Each structure stands twice: as structure tokens, then as C-alpha cells.
Amino acid sequence: MHSHSSHSSYIYCTQINLLLYTIHFISESMKRILVISDMHLPYQHKDAINFLAEIKKEYKPSFVVNIGDLLDFHAINMHTHDPDLYSAGMELDKSKELIKQIESIYPKMVEVDSNHSSLVYRRALKFGMSRQFLKDYGDFLGTKKWKWVDDLTLTMSNGQRCFFTHGRSADILKVSQTMGMSAVQGHYHTKFLVSWWANPDNLFFAMNVGCLINQKSMAFAYAKNFKTRFILGCAIILDGIPRLLPMVLNKKGDWIKQLV
């Protein structure tokens, strides 16, 4: 017959082992964090999905974050839109076909809310429609294991935390310093960079990850006369260290079909 103390010790040891397993699982799942942003489906670069497939093959990401503007929703945006582009229904149908391709590469993904991807809900709010009439993202896009969040904070495999947001400020360094942790954002199509800062305890990074759009699409005609051009790419965080992955194009505008 076991004594009360030995039973308590067994429970205590089991809890400790479970905690250690959980910590190990979290650590392992955060070793290779892929960060994607601003695909603006269905107006993405035609090689963007192949680019993401090559990253899967090369880096085998253990966790995938899309920090916003997965869909463009050009037909229902708050600004002027081109009447010669897809209708709202056709745009959604085209986007869902592309999402199936992406989901086949990355079955699990966390999607961060953003200005374009939230357009359906913003339009509904503008016209006084209750949320009870609306489906959530996963339902109307048909994804099975993708999760949708406002912002995201992860503990990376090196024990430090990182904040993921779509576009809090034009200066991601200030966002990182305000949050007191590393930070990553998208939204700014012309920004593709990593900055560093430190306090007496730790070293932190602040990263912009560019976009994966087709700049020649009429959906982005607003940027036609910009002096700076969109930068295509994404990023991976390896054991807490960020690495930008540019999608390099040749003179014809096609991806060179290799990672650099």
C-alpha cells in the first residue's frame, strides 16, 4: 500500500515531467518561425507560392505566422477601386483557390489581423450589420487549421519574447522598444530590414518583412509613381535570430527560383 507522501511525490513528479515536456514542446515548435506578410491575394506575385514552397523544403519551419493582408479585398476597399479588376465574389473565389495551394504547403498557420483582411468586418460595421450575420475567416475561406488573432506574442526557442503585428507604426524599432521585446511587422511594402537595440539585460531585434505582391497589378496602381519600390520576401527566425529571405527577381520580373 502506498503512503500518502509517496502518492503526493508521484503526482508532483508527474506534474514536473509534464511541465518539462510542455516547455520542450514550446521550445521545439518555436525553433524555426516563418513570417509571411502582405500577399494581397489574388494579386500576389505569380511565383510567390512556389517561393514559399521552396522555403518549406529548405528551412522546414516549425511555426508559421502570416502578419496580415493575406487577402486584398480590392473590390470592397474604402478607397477607389479599379472597375476592370475582379468583382468581390470573383476575387474571393480566386483567393480561396490560392489559399488551398498555400494550405497544402503550410496546413497550420496563425493569421494576424490587418487593414485589408478585416475589410469584410469593417464594411459590415460601417453599415450597422451585427457580427451574428458574419462567418469567421476560417469558415468563409475554408481553412481547417489556420487560426486568426489580433496581434501575437510568442516565446522564441531562446527564451525571449517576440511581438508580431501588421502595422503599428512606420518605425518598427519604436514598436519593439515600447513593447520591451523583439518585434516584427508587415504593412509597409517598401521596408525590408532588421534593426537591433539593447538594454542592460538583453539584445532585441525589430524587423519589417516586405511583401509578396505583383506590383504591376492594377490593384496597386496607387504606387505607380512612388520613388521607392516594393520589396518582395519574407523572413525566418532561427533560434531567436532573424533572417530576411528576399524573393529575388530577374529582369523579366520572374523569381530566379533559388533562395539567397
Secondary structure by P-SEA (a helix, b strand, c coil): cccaaaaaaaaaaaaaaaaaaaaaaaaaaacbbbbbccccccccccaaaaaaaaaaacccccbbbccccccccccccccccccccccaaaaaaaaaaaaaaaaaaccbbbbbbccccaaaaaaaaaacccccccccccccccccccccccbbbbbccccbbbbbbccccccaaaaaaaacccccccccccccbbbbbbcccbbbbbbbbccccccccccccccccccbbbbbbbbbbcccbbbbbbbccccccccccccc
